[in-house]
Amino acid sequence: MVPVALRYFITFLDPFAFSTIRFATSAFFALPFFVYARPWTWPARDVARVTLCGFLALPGLNIPNVLAARTIPAGGIGLITATEPIFIILFGLIALRASLTWRIAIGAAIALAGVTLTMSHGTAALLDADNLGNVGFGLLGAASWGAFTVIGAPLARKYGAYRYTGAVLVMGGAITVALLAPILPADSWPAPAVFGQIAILSLFSSVLGFLLWNHGASLMPPQLIGPLLYLIPVFGIIGGLVFLGEPLTWQMALAGGVILGGVAIGEGRI
């Protein structure tokens, strides 16, 4: 539901202010897990890795995405985001020597085609020469999430999803605030009610979302967990329909079916 919430909040709020508030409140909610994890007692190598993961997962993903969104429409951003599973599979093959079966490759390709169908109105912007720099920012953000998933999976297995998530969100949130807060205009901060709305979003999408994702990453190889990200447009369509009153077109319905079919093939459900 984060894409739906983002579409709502950035209509009246600076995107960097939104990211700062979201991840600052995420870090606050994750503090109990952070204290429980006691990362200051971890080996120095693990501390360095979890700090890197915090950077990759929060500012490393979100700052490039915000920069890309300056000139690339939502459809183009959606297509760039759809490369995240590809980066997860690629980094898994390189770093973890994970295996790639024909079923996974075909399922991922079908799901990617479904995502392309949902976002086809944004493809032209990706080919515009003036947008190539911002396309690069978007791909950098997607690669950052892929690296976070692959690098962090061993830590999630070693310390458990609760401890690892607490360390990632607190460290990543602190880095995000340190990078963005000083450059935000004074008038970019919203009313207290909006703070509360973003805090609720942070509790469910960031804290709960990261817990579930990290738990899954600790149990599943990258070539299986990565393609699950293709389901984001499906939930985005449902959320837009239910919460924003956006129309459901035949193209979106068809694309959703193609995505579900591709993910089911890749996960061995068909």
Buried (B, 14 or more C-beta within 10 A) or exposed (E): BBBBBBBBBBEEBBBBBBBBBBBBBBBBBBEEBBEEBEBEEBEEEBBEBBBBBBBBBBBBBBBBBBBBBEBBBBBBBBBBBBBBBBBBBBBBBEBBEBEBEEEBBEBBBBBBBBBBBBBBEBEEBBEEEEBEEBBBBBBBBBBBBBBBBBBBBBBBBEBBBBBBBBBBBBBBBBBBBEBBBEEBEEEBBBEEEBBEBBBEBBBEBBBEBBBEBBBBBBEBBBBBBBBBBBBBBBBBBBBBBEEEEBEEEEEBEEBBEBBBBBBBBBBEEE
